[in-house]
Amino acid sequence: MADHTAAPGSVLRRSRQAGDVHAAEQAAEDRRILHFLEQRYAGEIARRFGVAVESPVDPFNQPVHRGDFGLRVPPSKRATKEFFASWRGSLPDARKYPVSCRDYVMAKLTYISAVRAAELCAVTIGDIHWELGQWGRFIVQGKGARRSGPRERQAYLFQEGRDLLWWYLEEIRGEFTDDASDPGAPLFPSERLPQGVAALNVPIAPPVGPDAFRRTLRDASKLHLTGPVTRLFPHLLRHACATHHYEDGMPLWDVQQILGHRWATTTVGYLSSVRADPEKASLEASHRAVQRLRGRA
């Protein structure tokens, strides 16, 4: 076989030795490698050894984990806008108004800034920098590429996110029991203090956990989301942000910056459900070319 066959084998060995790899991810990795060997070298092995190569993982035994092949279809831009409008309209009638506003702001910022649930929950008051960029930004501990570890990155607010976050800090954040003026206080605190934390009488409350945020968003989508997509989770809002920006004409490089991706190929995977119109794009490109030629004449 060719020398580069060592590459998938080395990947498999490394992934087996890594203690932090989830079992489902490992099963999907094994299936990809077996499929690679079957597709790439089945003919060569048959010629040399007279045996047929077939992956032992048949369609009935393959892992249910979607891996990188799952297609996440976000709600349309109109459905997303109506979802947040309906949710915000219900806030005055909420039983716990500050908590409901906090959950709403978390979901809306996830959509505007395309941050992950764990990244957003870890943001503190001191991570907000109003002076950065056009409308301010906040710092998140981003996910490193290829398990390289967390890396800080700047998340974008845009005008809508700045107005929303300013309202939250001015009107809602002070309603919680901890000290909102402490730079180390979480931006989105939990309203429930564990007994051990309450006994310490510390001025900072623990942040909302990612799982609690996911449950809240799931419940809100059942009440306020209409259309073919009936269930939301934080990562689907991240996909929605990328998809809607790209459909509105934002260049791929800028979408990549918003998502915090190191590789453009990763960003392309977020745009699988983009409603593209190649014929319209071709006509617009031709129109731009004609305008440039007229300008030179």
Disulfide bonds with the S-S distance in Angstrom:
none
